[in-house]
Amino acid sequence: MLSQLARLSTEADGRYASAEELLFLKDYFQSLNHRISAYKKIQASETEIMRQVEAQMQSLDPNLFRRGTQDVTQKCRGDILQVLRHSAAAMLINDTERLRDRLLLWLQTILGAVQVRNTATVTYDVMKKVLKQYLTVEERNLFFPILDNNRTLLGK
C-alpha cells in the first residue's frame, strides 16, 4: 500500500488520480477487517506458531538446524520470527514490495551464502500448515500468497 501510494503520488503529480488508479484503495479497504484480524491472530499466537513450526521442521529433519557440528537453531528461529513479523506487517498494509526490498532480498543473499536455502523451502510449507489452524479462509487468502513469495525468494 505504501509503495502503491508513493507510486501514485509520483505518477499523478499535478493532476487528479483516475478512478482506475484508485482501485487498489477500494480493494484494500474491502479487505481491511480480514487483514487486521489475521495480523492480530498471528501476533497473539506468535509463540505457539513458532513452537509448532520448529517442532514440525525438526520432526521432518532433525538435522535441519545443524551446519556440520554447529547447532544454528537460535539463529534460524530468529530469522523465521523476523520474516513472520515482517510478513504479517506486509499483509496488514498490503505492501509486499517493502517486504521484498527491505528484508527478503537481503536474507536471500545471506541464506545463499551459508547454503541453507533448503531450510527456507521447508519453513514456509510447514508454516502454512500450522497457520491453517489460526486463520480463516479469507485471512489465509491474504497471507498465504506472501508466504508463497517468501518460499520462492528464500528457498531453492
DSSP file (Angstrom, degrees, kcal/mol; ACC not computed):
  #  RESIDUE AA STRUCTURE BP1 BP2  ACC     N-H-->O    O-->H-N    N-H-->O    O-->H-N    TCO  KAPPA ALPHA  PHI   PSI    X-CA   Y-CA   Z-CA
    1    1 A M     >        0   0    0      0, 0.0     4,-3.0     0, 0.0     5,-0.2   0.000 360.0 360.0 360.0 -46.6    0.0    0.0    0.0
    2    2 A L  H  >  +     0   0    0     91,-0.3     4,-2.5     1,-0.2     5,-0.2   0.917 360.0  47.1 -64.2 -41.1    2.7    2.5    0.9
    3    3 A S  H  > S+     0   0    0      2,-0.2     4,-2.4     1,-0.2    -1,-0.2   0.906 113.5  48.6 -64.8 -40.6    4.7    1.6   -2.3
    4    4 A Q  H  > S+     0   0    0      2,-0.2     4,-2.6     1,-0.2    -2,-0.2   0.897 111.9  49.0 -67.1 -39.7    1.5    2.0   -4.3
    5    5 A L  H  X S+     0   0    0     -4,-3.0     4,-2.6     2,-0.2    -2,-0.2   0.907 111.6  49.1 -65.5 -41.7    0.6    5.3   -2.7
    6    6 A A  H  X S+     0   0    0     -4,-2.5     4,-1.9    -5,-0.2    -2,-0.2   0.920 112.6  47.9 -62.9 -43.3    4.1    6.6   -3.3
    7    7 A R  H  X S+     0   0    0     -4,-2.4     4,-2.9     2,-0.2     5,-0.2   0.919 112.3  49.0 -63.4 -43.5    3.9    5.5   -6.9
    8    8 A L  H  X S+     0   0    0     -4,-2.6     4,-2.8     1,-0.2    -2,-0.2   0.907 108.3  54.3 -62.4 -41.8    0.5    7.1   -7.3
    9    9 A S  H  < S+     0   0    0     -4,-2.6    -1,-0.2     1,-0.2    -2,-0.2   0.894 113.6  41.9 -58.9 -41.1    1.8   10.3   -5.8
   10   10 A T  H >< S+     0   0    0     -4,-1.9     3,-1.0     1,-0.2    -2,-0.2   0.931 117.7  45.1 -71.2 -47.0    4.6   10.4   -8.3
   11   11 A E  H 3< S+     0   0    0     -4,-2.9    -2,-0.2     1,-0.2    -3,-0.2   0.827 117.7  42.9 -70.0 -31.8    2.5    9.4  -11.3
   12   12 A A  T >< S+     0   0    0     -4,-2.8     3,-2.6    -5,-0.2    -1,-0.2   0.215  79.0 148.0 -99.7  16.2   -0.4   11.7  -10.5
   13   13 A D  T <  S+     0   0    0     -3,-1.0     3,-0.1     1,-0.3    -3,-0.1  -0.306  75.8   6.0 -55.4 120.2    1.7   14.7   -9.6
   14   14 A G  T 3  S+     0   0    0      1,-0.2     2,-0.3    -2,-0.1    -1,-0.3   0.490 124.3  67.8  85.3   4.0   -0.1   17.9  -10.6
   15   15 A R  S <  S-     0   0    0     -3,-2.6     2,-0.3     0, 0.0    -1,-0.2  -0.939  87.9 -92.9-144.7 167.5   -3.4   16.1  -11.6
   16   16 A Y        -     0   0    0     -2,-0.3     2,-0.1    -3,-0.1    -3,-0.0  -0.621  45.2-111.4 -81.3 142.8   -6.2   14.1  -10.0
   17   17 A A        -     0   0    0     -2,-0.3    -1,-0.1     1,-0.1     2,-0.1  -0.444  34.1-115.8 -70.3 146.5   -5.8   10.3  -10.0
   18   18 A S     >  -     0   0    0     -2,-0.1     4,-1.1     1,-0.1     5,-0.1  -0.350  23.5-109.2 -77.8 163.7   -8.1    8.4  -12.2
   19   19 A A  T  4 S+     0   0    0      1,-0.2     4,-0.5     2,-0.2     3,-0.4   0.878 121.8  54.0 -60.0 -37.6  -10.7    6.0  -10.8
   20   20 A E  T >4 S+     0   0    0      1,-0.2     3,-1.0     2,-0.2     4,-0.3   0.892 105.4  52.2 -63.4 -40.7   -8.7    3.2  -12.2
   21   21 A E  T 34 S+     0   0    0      1,-0.2     3,-0.3     2,-0.1    -1,-0.2   0.732 109.0  51.6 -68.7 -21.2   -5.6    4.4  -10.4
   22   22 A L  T >X S+     0   0    0     -4,-1.1     3,-1.3    -3,-0.4     4,-1.2   0.482  79.9  97.0 -94.0  -3.7   -7.6    4.5   -7.1
   23   23 A L  H <> S+     0   0    0     -3,-1.0     4,-2.5    -4,-0.5     5,-0.2   0.841  74.7  62.9 -55.7 -36.9   -8.9    0.9   -7.4
   24   24 A F  H 3> S+     0   0    0     -3,-0.3     4,-2.2    -4,-0.3    -1,-0.3   0.831 100.8  53.7 -61.2 -30.3   -6.2   -0.5   -5.1
   25   25 A L  H <> S+     0   0    0     -3,-1.3     4,-2.6     2,-0.2    -1,-0.2   0.916 108.2  48.5 -68.4 -42.8   -7.5    1.7   -2.3
   26   26 A K  H  X S+     0   0    0     -4,-1.2     4,-1.9     2,-0.2    -2,-0.2   0.939 113.0  47.9 -61.0 -47.6  -11.0    0.3   -2.7
   27   27 A D  H  X S+     0   0    0     -4,-2.5     4,-1.2     1,-0.2    -1,-0.2   0.906 112.3  50.3 -59.9 -42.6   -9.7   -3.3   -2.7
   28   28 A Y  H >X S+     0   0    0     -4,-2.2     3,-0.7    -5,-0.2     4,-0.6   0.944 110.7  46.9 -62.4 -49.0   -7.5   -2.6    0.3
   29   29 A F  H 3< S+     0   0    0     -4,-2.6     3,-0.4     1,-0.3     4,-0.4   0.806 107.4  57.6 -68.6 -27.8  -10.4   -1.1    2.4
   30   30 A Q  H 3< S+     0   0    0     -4,-1.9    -1,-0.3     1,-0.2    -2,-0.2   0.807 115.2  37.2 -68.8 -27.7  -12.7   -4.0    1.5
   31   31 A S  H <X S+     0   0    0     -4,-1.2     4,-2.2    -3,-0.7     3,-0.3   0.389  87.9 102.5-101.9   2.7  -10.2   -6.5    2.9
   32   32 A L  H  X S+     0   0    0     -4,-0.6     4,-2.8    -3,-0.4     5,-0.2   0.879  77.6  52.5 -59.0 -43.9   -9.1   -4.3    5.9
   33   33 A N  H  > S+     0   0    0     -4,-0.4     4,-2.3     1,-0.2    -1,-0.2   0.899 112.0  46.5 -61.3 -40.0  -11.1   -6.2    8.6
   34   34 A H  H  > S+     0   0    0     -3,-0.3     4,-2.5     2,-0.2    -1,-0.2   0.874 111.9  51.9 -68.1 -37.0   -9.6   -9.5    7.5
   35   35 A R  H  X S+     0   0    0     -4,-2.2     4,-2.4     2,-0.2    -2,-0.2   0.936 112.1  44.8 -64.2 -46.6   -6.1   -8.0    7.4
   36   36 A I  H  X S+     0   0    0     -4,-2.8     4,-2.6     2,-0.2     5,-0.2   0.923 113.8  50.4 -64.0 -44.2   -6.4   -6.6   10.9
   37   37 A S  H  X S+     0   0    0     -4,-2.3     4,-2.2    -5,-0.2    -2,-0.2   0.928 112.6  45.5 -60.8 -47.0   -8.0   -9.9   12.2
   38   38 A A  H  X S+     0   0    0     -4,-2.5     4,-2.5     2,-0.2     5,-0.2   0.915 112.5  51.7 -63.1 -43.5   -5.2  -12.0   10.7
   39   39 A Y  H  X S+     0   0    0     -4,-2.4     4,-2.5    -5,-0.2    -2,-0.2   0.928 111.3  46.8 -59.3 -47.0   -2.5   -9.7   11.9
   40   40 A K  H  X S+     0   0    0     -4,-2.6     4,-2.8     2,-0.2    -1,-0.2   0.882 111.6  51.3 -65.2 -38.7   -3.9   -9.8   15.5
   41   41 A K  H  X S+     0   0    0     -4,-2.2     4,-1.9     2,-0.2    -2,-0.2   0.923 112.2  45.9 -64.4 -44.1   -4.2  -13.6   15.4
   42   42 A I  H  X S+     0   0    0     -4,-2.5     4,-0.6     2,-0.2    -2,-0.2   0.925 114.5  48.7 -64.3 -43.9   -0.6  -14.0   14.3
   43   43 A Q  H >< S+     0   0    0     -4,-2.5     3,-0.8    -5,-0.2     4,-0.3   0.937 113.8  45.2 -61.1 -48.0    0.6  -11.5   16.9
   44   44 A A  H 3< S+     0   0    0     -4,-2.8    -1,-0.2     1,-0.2     3,-0.2   0.803 122.5  36.9 -67.5 -30.0   -1.3  -13.1   19.7
   45   45 A S  H 3X S+     0   0    0     -4,-1.9     4,-3.0    -5,-0.2     5,-0.3   0.253  80.1 115.5-107.4  10.7   -0.3  -16.7   18.8
   46   46 A E  H <X S+     0   0    0     -3,-0.8     4,-2.8    -4,-0.6     5,-0.2   0.873  76.0  49.7 -51.6 -47.5    3.3  -16.0   17.6
   47   47 A T  H  > S+     0   0    0     -4,-0.3     4,-2.2     1,-0.2    -1,-0.2   0.927 115.6  42.4 -61.0 -46.4    5.0  -18.0   20.3
   48   48 A E  H  > S+     0   0    0      2,-0.2     4,-2.5     1,-0.2    -1,-0.2   0.882 113.5  52.7 -69.7 -38.2    2.8  -21.1   19.7
   49   49 A I  H  X S+     0   0    0     -4,-3.0     4,-2.7     1,-0.2    -2,-0.2   0.950 112.0  45.8 -59.8 -49.2    3.0  -20.8   16.0
   50   50 A M  H  X S+     0   0    0     -4,-2.8     4,-2.6    -5,-0.3     5,-0.2   0.892 111.4  52.3 -62.4 -40.7    6.8  -20.6   16.2
   51   51 A R  H  X S+     0   0    0     -4,-2.2     4,-2.4    -5,-0.2    -1,-0.2   0.928 112.9  44.6 -61.1 -45.4    6.9  -23.6   18.6
   52   52 A Q  H  X S+     0   0    0     -4,-2.5     4,-2.6     2,-0.2     5,-0.2   0.902 112.9  50.5 -67.3 -41.6    4.8  -25.7   16.2
   53   53 A V  H  X S+     0   0    0     -4,-2.7     4,-2.4    -5,-0.2    -2,-0.2   0.948 113.5  45.2 -61.3 -48.7    6.7  -24.7   13.1
   54   54 A E  H  X S+     0   0    0     -4,-2.6     4,-2.7     1,-0.2    -2,-0.2   0.919 113.5  49.7 -62.5 -43.8   10.0  -25.5   14.7
   55   55 A A  H  X S+     0   0    0     -4,-2.4     4,-2.1    -5,-0.2    -1,-0.2   0.918 113.0  46.2 -62.5 -43.6    8.7  -28.9   16.1
   56   56 A Q  H  X S+     0   0    0     -4,-2.6     4,-1.6     2,-0.2    -1,-0.2   0.884 112.7  50.1 -67.5 -37.4    7.3  -29.9   12.8
   57   57 A M  H  X S+     0   0    0     -4,-2.4     4,-2.0    -5,-0.2    -2,-0.2   0.920 110.9  49.4 -65.6 -42.7   10.5  -28.9   11.0
   58   58 A Q  H  < S+     0   0    0     -4,-2.7    -2,-0.2     1,-0.2    -1,-0.2   0.871 109.0  53.0 -63.5 -36.8   12.6  -30.9   13.5
   59   59 A S  H  < S+     0   0    0     -4,-2.1    -1,-0.2     1,-0.2    -2,-0.2   0.834 109.1  49.7 -69.7 -30.2   10.4  -33.9   13.0
   60   60 A L  H  < S-     0   0    0     -4,-1.6    -2,-0.2     1,-0.3    -1,-0.2   0.884 136.5  -0.4 -71.4 -39.5   10.9  -33.7    9.2
   61   61 A D    ><  -     0   0    0     -4,-2.0     3,-2.2    -5,-0.1    -1,-0.3  -0.768  58.6-161.9-155.1 102.4   14.6  -33.5    9.6
   62   62 A P  T 3  S+     0   0    0      0, 0.0     3,-0.3     0, 0.0    -4,-0.1   0.698  96.4  51.9 -60.0 -18.7   16.4  -33.5   13.0
   63   63 A N  T >  S+     0   0    0      1,-0.2     3,-1.7     2,-0.1    -5,-0.1   0.296  75.5 105.1 -99.7   9.5   19.5  -32.0   11.3
   64   64 A L  T <  S+     0   0    0     -3,-2.2    -1,-0.2     1,-0.3    55,-0.1   0.835  84.3  44.4 -60.0 -33.9   17.7  -29.2    9.6
   65   65 A F  T 3  S+     0   0    0     -3,-0.3     7,-2.9    -4,-0.3     2,-0.4  -0.064  97.8  95.4-102.8  32.5   19.1  -26.6   12.1
   66   66 A R  E <   -A   71   0A   0     -3,-1.7     2,-0.5     5,-0.2     5,-0.2  -0.971  50.4-168.2-122.8 138.5   22.6  -28.0   12.0
   67   67 A R  E >  S-A   70   0A   0      3,-2.7     3,-1.9    -2,-0.4     2,-0.5  -0.882  73.1 -55.7-122.3  95.5   25.5  -26.8    9.9
   68   68 A G  T 3  S-     0   0    0     -2,-0.5     0, 0.0     1,-0.3     0, 0.0  -0.596 122.4 -18.6  68.3-121.0   28.2  -29.5   10.3
   69   69 A T  T 3  S+     0   0    0     -2,-0.5     2,-0.4    -3,-0.1    -1,-0.3   0.459 118.0 101.0 -93.8  -1.8   28.7  -29.8   14.1
   70   70 A Q  E <   -A   67   0A   0     -3,-1.9    -3,-2.7     2,-0.0     2,-0.7  -0.703  65.9-141.2 -93.0 132.6   27.2  -26.4   14.8
   71   71 A D  E     +A   66   0A   0     -2,-0.4    -5,-0.2    -5,-0.2     3,-0.2  -0.821  22.1 175.2 -89.3 116.3   23.6  -26.0   16.1
   72   72 A V     >  +     0   0    0     -7,-2.9     4,-2.7    -2,-0.7     5,-0.2   0.030  39.6 119.6-110.5  25.1   22.1  -23.0   14.4
   73   73 A T  H  > S+     0   0    0     -8,-0.4     4,-3.0     1,-0.2     5,-0.2   0.916  74.6  50.3 -57.1 -46.8   18.6  -23.4   15.9
   74   74 A Q  H  > S+     0   0    0     -3,-0.2     4,-2.3     1,-0.2    -1,-0.2   0.914 112.7  46.2 -60.5 -44.3   18.7  -20.0   17.7
   75   75 A K  H  > S+     0   0    0      2,-0.2     4,-2.3     1,-0.2    -1,-0.2   0.930 114.9  46.4 -64.9 -46.2   19.8  -18.1   14.5
   76   76 A C  H  X S+     0   0    0     -4,-2.7     4,-2.9     1,-0.2     5,-0.2   0.919 111.0  53.0 -62.7 -42.9   17.2  -19.9   12.3
   77   77 A R  H  X S+     0   0    0     -4,-3.0     4,-2.5    -5,-0.2    -1,-0.2   0.920 110.1  48.2 -57.7 -45.6   14.5  -19.3   14.9
   78   78 A G  H  X S+     0   0    0     -4,-2.3     4,-2.3    -5,-0.2    -1,-0.2   0.904 112.8  47.7 -62.8 -42.3   15.3  -15.5   15.0
   79   79 A D  H  X S+     0   0    0     -4,-2.3     4,-2.4     2,-0.2    -2,-0.2   0.927 112.8  48.1 -64.9 -44.8   15.3  -15.3   11.2
   80   80 A I  H  X S+     0   0    0     -4,-2.9     4,-2.5     1,-0.2    -2,-0.2   0.914 112.0  50.3 -62.6 -42.5   12.0  -17.2   10.9
   81   81 A L  H  X S+     0   0    0     -4,-2.5     4,-2.6    -5,-0.2    -1,-0.2   0.915 110.3  49.4 -62.3 -44.1   10.4  -15.0   13.5
   82   82 A Q  H  X S+     0   0    0     -4,-2.3     4,-2.7     1,-0.2     5,-0.2   0.912 112.1  47.7 -63.3 -41.8   11.6  -11.8   11.8
   83   83 A V  H  X S+     0   0    0     -4,-2.4     4,-2.5     2,-0.2    -1,-0.2   0.900 111.2  51.6 -67.1 -39.0   10.2  -12.9    8.5
   84   84 A L  H  X S+     0   0    0     -4,-2.5     4,-2.4    -5,-0.2    -2,-0.2   0.946 113.0  44.9 -60.2 -47.9    6.9  -13.9   10.1
   85   85 A R  H  X S+     0   0    0     -4,-2.6     4,-2.2     1,-0.2    -2,-0.2   0.926 116.0  45.3 -62.7 -46.4    6.6  -10.5   11.8
   86   86 A H  H  X S+     0   0    0     -4,-2.7     4,-2.4     1,-0.2    -1,-0.2   0.864 112.7  52.1 -67.0 -34.8    7.5   -8.6    8.6
   87   87 A S  H  X S+     0   0    0     -4,-2.5     4,-2.3    -5,-0.2    -2,-0.2   0.905 108.7  50.0 -67.6 -41.1    5.2  -10.7    6.5
   88   88 A A  H  X S+     0   0    0     -4,-2.4     4,-2.4     2,-0.2    -2,-0.2   0.912 112.0  48.2 -62.7 -42.0    2.3  -10.1    8.9
   89   89 A A  H  X S+     0   0    0     -4,-2.2     4,-2.3     2,-0.2    -2,-0.2   0.901 110.2  51.7 -64.7 -40.5    3.0   -6.3    8.6
   90   90 A A  H  X>S+     0   0    0     -4,-2.4     5,-2.3     1,-0.2     4,-0.6   0.891 111.3  47.7 -62.7 -39.5    3.3   -6.5    4.8
   91   91 A M  H  <5S+     0   0    0     -4,-2.3     3,-0.4     3,-0.2    -2,-0.2   0.910 109.9  53.5 -66.9 -41.8   -0.1   -8.3    4.8
   92   92 A L  H  <5S+     0   0    0     -4,-2.4    -2,-0.2     1,-0.2    -1,-0.2   0.923 121.6  29.1 -59.5 -46.3   -1.6   -5.7    7.1
   93   93 A I  H  <5S-     0   0    0     -4,-2.3   -91,-0.3    -5,-0.1    -1,-0.2   0.378 106.5-124.4 -98.0   4.8   -0.6   -2.7    4.9
   94   94 A N  T  <5 +     0   0    0     -4,-0.6     2,-0.2    -3,-0.4    -3,-0.2   0.947  66.9 131.8  53.2  55.9   -0.7   -4.7    1.7
   95   95 A D     >< +     0   0    0     -5,-2.3     4,-1.2   -94,-0.1     3,-0.2  -0.628  16.8 157.1-140.6  79.9    2.9   -3.9    0.7
   96   96 A T  H  > S+     0   0    0     -2,-0.2     4,-2.6     1,-0.2     5,-0.2   0.707  73.3  68.5 -75.8 -19.5    4.9   -6.9   -0.3
   97   97 A E  H  > S+     0   0    0      2,-0.2     4,-2.9     1,-0.2     5,-0.2   0.927 100.5  47.4 -63.6 -43.5    7.3   -4.7   -2.3
   98   98 A R  H  > S+     0   0    0      2,-0.2     4,-2.9     1,-0.2     5,-0.3   0.911 111.6  51.2 -63.1 -42.4    8.6   -3.2    1.0
   99   99 A L  H  X>S+     0   0    0     -4,-1.2     5,-2.1     2,-0.2     4,-1.8   0.945 114.0  43.9 -58.8 -49.2    8.9   -6.7    2.5
  100  100 A R  I  <>S+     0   0    0     -4,-2.6     5,-2.3     3,-0.2     6,-0.3   0.946 119.8  40.7 -61.2 -49.8   10.9   -7.9   -0.6
  101  101 A D  I  <5S+     0   0    0     -4,-2.9    -2,-0.2     1,-0.2    -1,-0.2   0.839 121.6  38.9 -72.8 -34.3   13.1   -4.8   -0.8
  102  102 A R  I  <5S-     0   0    0     -4,-2.9    -1,-0.2    -5,-0.2    -2,-0.2   0.667 136.1  -1.0 -94.5 -17.1   13.8   -4.3    2.9
  103  103 A L  I  X5S+     0   0    0     -4,-1.8     4,-2.8    -5,-0.3     5,-0.2   0.608 118.6  56.8-135.7 -53.9   14.2   -7.9    4.2
  104  104 A L  I  ><S+     0   0    0     -5,-2.1     4,-2.7     1,-0.2    -4,-0.2   0.866 106.0  49.3 -65.0 -40.9   13.8  -10.7    1.7
  105  105 A L  H  ><S+     0   0    0     -5,-2.3     4,-1.5    -6,-0.2    -1,-0.2   0.896 114.9  46.2 -66.3 -38.0   16.4   -9.8   -0.8
  106  106 A W  H  > S+     0   0    0     -6,-0.3     4,-1.8     2,-0.2    -2,-0.2   0.941 114.8  46.3 -65.1 -48.2   19.0   -9.2    1.9
  107  107 A L  H  X S+     0   0    0     -4,-2.8     4,-3.2     1,-0.2     5,-0.3   0.848 106.5  59.9 -65.5 -34.3   18.1  -12.5    3.6
  108  108 A Q  H  X S+     0   0    0     -4,-2.7     4,-2.1    -5,-0.2    -1,-0.2   0.909 106.2  47.7 -58.5 -43.0   18.2  -14.3    0.3
  109  109 A T  H  X S+     0   0    0     -4,-1.5     4,-2.1     2,-0.2    -2,-0.2   0.916 113.3  47.6 -64.2 -44.3   21.8  -13.4   -0.1
  110  110 A I  H  X S+     0   0    0     -4,-1.8     4,-2.0     2,-0.2    -2,-0.2   0.945 112.6  47.8 -63.7 -49.3   22.6  -14.5    3.5
  111  111 A L  H  <>S+     0   0    0     -4,-3.2     5,-2.3     1,-0.2     6,-0.4   0.878 112.7  49.6 -62.4 -37.5   20.8  -17.8    3.1
  112  112 A G  H ><5S+     0   0    0     -4,-2.1     3,-0.6    -5,-0.3    -1,-0.2   0.894 108.8  52.7 -66.5 -39.3   22.5  -18.5   -0.2
  113  113 A A  H 3<5S+     0   0    0     -4,-2.1    -2,-0.2     1,-0.2    -1,-0.2   0.867 115.7  38.9 -65.7 -36.9   26.0  -17.6    1.3
  114  114 A V  T 3<5S-     0   0    0     -4,-2.0    -1,-0.2    -5,-0.1    -2,-0.2   0.361 110.7-123.8 -96.2   5.9   25.6  -20.1    4.1
  115  115 A Q  T < 5S+     0   0    0     -3,-0.6    -3,-0.2    -4,-0.4    -4,-0.1   0.912  73.0 122.6  56.5  52.9   23.9  -22.6    1.9
  116  116 A V    >>< +     0   0    0     -5,-2.3     3,-1.0    -6,-0.1     4,-0.9   0.038  23.4 118.8-127.2  25.9   20.6  -23.1    3.9
  117  117 A R  H 3>  +     0   0    0     -6,-0.4     4,-1.4     1,-0.3    39,-0.4   0.787  69.9  65.1 -65.0 -25.6   18.1  -22.1    1.3
  118  118 A N  H 3> S+     0   0    0      1,-0.2     4,-1.7    37,-0.2    -1,-0.3   0.838  95.9  58.6 -64.9 -30.5   16.6  -25.6    1.5
  119  119 A T  H <> S+     0   0    0     -3,-1.0     4,-2.6     1,-0.2    -1,-0.2   0.885 102.1  53.6 -63.6 -39.0   15.6  -24.8    5.1
  120  120 A A  H  X S+     0   0    0     -4,-0.9     4,-1.9    34,-0.3    35,-0.2   0.884 104.5  54.7 -64.6 -38.6   13.5  -21.8    3.8
  121  121 A T  H  X S+     0   0    0     -4,-1.4     4,-1.3    33,-0.2    -1,-0.2   0.940 112.7  42.2 -59.8 -47.7   11.6  -24.1    1.5
  122  122 A V  H  X S+     0   0    0     -4,-1.7     4,-2.6     1,-0.2     5,-0.3   0.903 109.1  61.0 -64.9 -42.1   10.6  -26.4    4.3
  123  123 A T  H  X S+     0   0    0     -4,-2.6     4,-2.7     1,-0.2    -2,-0.2   0.909 107.0  41.8 -53.5 -50.0    9.9  -23.4    6.7
  124  124 A Y  H  X S+     0   0    0     -4,-1.9     4,-1.6     2,-0.2    -1,-0.2   0.780 112.8  53.0 -78.7 -25.4    7.1  -21.9    4.5
  125  125 A D  H  X S+     0   0    0     -4,-1.3     4,-1.5    -5,-0.2    -1,-0.2   0.935 115.2  41.8 -67.2 -46.1    5.5  -25.2    3.7
  126  126 A V  H  X S+     0   0    0     -4,-2.6     4,-2.4     1,-0.2    -2,-0.2   0.903 111.1  56.5 -66.5 -42.0    5.3  -26.0    7.4
  127  127 A M  H  X S+     0   0    0     -4,-2.7     4,-2.8    -5,-0.3    -1,-0.2   0.888 104.9  51.7 -60.3 -39.8    4.3  -22.5    8.4
  128  128 A K  H  X S+     0   0    0     -4,-1.6     4,-1.2     2,-0.2    -1,-0.2   0.913 109.3  50.5 -63.1 -41.1    1.3  -22.7    6.0
  129  129 A K  H  < S+     0   0    0     -4,-1.5     4,-0.4     1,-0.2     3,-0.3   0.921 113.8  44.8 -61.8 -43.5    0.2  -26.0    7.6
  130  130 A V  H >< S+     0   0    0     -4,-2.4     3,-1.6     1,-0.2     4,-0.3   0.924 110.0  54.1 -66.5 -45.1    0.5  -24.5   11.1
  131  131 A L  H >X S+     0   0    0     -4,-2.8     4,-2.3     1,-0.3     3,-1.3   0.704  89.7  76.1 -68.0 -19.0   -1.3  -21.2   10.2
  132  132 A K  T 3< S+     0   0    0     -4,-1.2    -1,-0.3    -3,-0.3    -2,-0.2   0.810  92.0  56.9 -59.4 -27.3   -4.3  -23.1    8.8
  133  133 A Q  T <4 S+     0   0    0     -3,-1.6    -1,-0.3    -4,-0.4    -2,-0.2   0.715 115.3  35.2 -72.8 -21.4   -5.2  -23.7   12.5
  134  134 A Y  T <4 S+     0   0    0     -3,-1.3     2,-0.3    -4,-0.3    -2,-0.2   0.727 107.7  63.3-107.3 -29.2   -5.3  -20.0   13.3
  135  135 A L  S  < S-     0   0    0     -4,-2.3     2,-0.0     1,-0.1    -1,-0.0  -0.771  71.0-126.0-110.9 146.8   -6.6  -18.2   10.2
  136  136 A T     >  -     0   0    0     -2,-0.3     4,-2.8  -102,-0.1     5,-0.2  -0.273  39.3 -99.4 -74.0 170.4   -9.9  -18.2    8.4
  137  137 A V  H  > S+     0   0    0      1,-0.2     4,-2.3     2,-0.2     5,-0.1   0.913 125.4  50.5 -58.4 -43.9  -10.0  -18.9    4.7
  138  138 A E  H  > S+     0   0    0      1,-0.2     4,-0.8     2,-0.2    -1,-0.2   0.901 112.2  46.8 -63.2 -40.8  -10.3  -15.2    3.9
  139  139 A E  H >> S+     0   0    0      1,-0.2     4,-2.1     2,-0.2     3,-0.6   0.897 111.3  51.0 -68.4 -40.4   -7.3  -14.4    6.1
  140  140 A R  H 3X S+     0   0    0     -4,-2.8     4,-3.0     1,-0.2    -2,-0.2   0.883 103.7  59.4 -63.3 -37.4   -5.3  -17.2    4.6
  141  141 A N  H 3< S+     0   0    0     -4,-2.3    -1,-0.2     1,-0.2    -2,-0.2   0.773 111.7  41.0 -62.9 -24.7   -6.1  -15.9    1.1
  142  142 A L  H << S+     0   0    0     -4,-0.8     4,-0.3    -3,-0.6    -1,-0.2   0.820 124.6  34.4 -87.3 -35.8   -4.4  -12.6    2.1
  143  143 A F  H >X S+     0   0    0     -4,-2.1     4,-1.6     2,-0.1     3,-0.8   0.842 104.4  64.7 -93.4 -36.4   -1.5  -14.1    4.0
  144  144 A F  H 3X S+     0   0    0     -4,-3.0     4,-2.8     1,-0.3     5,-0.2   0.841  95.0  59.2 -64.4 -34.8   -0.5  -17.3    2.1
  145  145 A P  H 3> S+     0   0    0      0, 0.0     4,-2.0     0, 0.0    -1,-0.3   0.859 105.8  51.7 -60.2 -30.4    0.5  -15.6   -1.1
  146  146 A I  H <> S+     0   0    0     -3,-0.8     4,-2.5    -4,-0.3    -2,-0.2   0.921 109.9  47.7 -69.2 -43.3    3.1  -13.7    1.0
  147  147 A L  H  X S+     0   0    0     -4,-1.6     4,-2.6     2,-0.2    -1,-0.2   0.889 110.8  52.1 -63.6 -38.2    4.4  -17.0    2.4
  148  148 A D  H  X S+     0   0    0     -4,-2.8     4,-2.3     2,-0.2    -1,-0.2   0.904 110.0  48.5 -63.0 -40.9    4.5  -18.4   -1.1
  149  149 A N  H  X S+     0   0    0     -4,-2.0     4,-2.8     2,-0.2     5,-0.2   0.905 110.3  51.4 -65.1 -41.7    6.5  -15.4   -2.3
  150  150 A N  H  X S+     0   0    0     -4,-2.5     4,-3.1     1,-0.2     5,-0.4   0.929 110.2  49.7 -58.8 -45.6    8.8  -15.8    0.7
  151  151 A R  H  X S+     0   0    0     -4,-2.6     4,-2.2     1,-0.2    -2,-0.2   0.907 112.3  47.5 -60.6 -43.2    9.3  -19.5   -0.2
  152  152 A T  H  < S+     0   0    0     -4,-2.3    -2,-0.2     1,-0.2    -1,-0.2   0.928 118.2  39.8 -64.9 -46.3   10.1  -18.6   -3.8
  153  153 A L  H  < S+     0   0    0     -4,-2.8    -2,-0.2     1,-0.2    -1,-0.2   0.881 127.3  31.3 -72.4 -38.3   12.6  -15.9   -2.9
  154  154 A L  H  < S+     0   0    0     -4,-3.1   -34,-0.3    -5,-0.2   -33,-0.2   0.719 110.0  70.0 -96.7 -22.6   14.3  -17.6    0.0
  155  155 A G     <        0   0    0     -4,-2.2   -37,-0.2    -5,-0.4   -38,-0.1  -0.117 360.0 360.0 -87.4-173.8   14.1  -21.2   -1.0
  156  156 A K              0   0    0    -39,-0.4   -38,-0.1   -40,-0.1    -4,-0.1   0.461 360.0 360.0 -76.2 360.0   15.8  -23.3   -3.6
